[in-house]
Amino acid sequence: GLFSATVTTFLVASYPNLQPDPATQSETLAEQSVFLLSLIATHLGTNSSTLPPALPTHLESFSPAASDIRVNVYWFMSLVLSLTAALFATIVQQWVRDYMYLYQRYSSNLKRARIRQYLFEGADQHKMSFMVDVIPILIHGSLFLFFCGLCDMLWQINRLVAILTGLSIAPAAIVY
């Protein structure tokens, strides 16, 4: 949960880069409105046969930078994996609580053994051990995707900081 909150904090700061800046859009609309009003005023005051000046075209359609797209893909994937791991962990924890409740409810050893075997077979049938094994893999994948996004973002801001950050992440990756 703490890691998901950390990734979300970075996402909140980075995903606006995928959209056009509202201030720039407002400025564009204001410039176009002023131009059209002046065009109308000029047109009403003179002969209608004169050609109007061209509408300002200095503003192009918005397209986010490739690095912004990559960073957000890394971080959204990291968040999804992290939340999936939290979901699986919650399911396993709930199963263990139910298991312990049912198992400890009876004092007869024979009854406990039968219930334990029944629950074990159910857990085996529903691949509970696979779910338990997948949780750390999801968290590790989420962490490395976050690191990739962090290095990519820093590379665009300051390459020295990105290199030093990458070098501090590298030993953990090598040990892993």
Summary of the structure (lengths in Angstrom):
residues: 176
radius of gyration: 29.3
end to end distance: 21.8
largest distance: 104.7
contacts: 419
relative contact order: 0.12
helix: 82%
strand: 0%
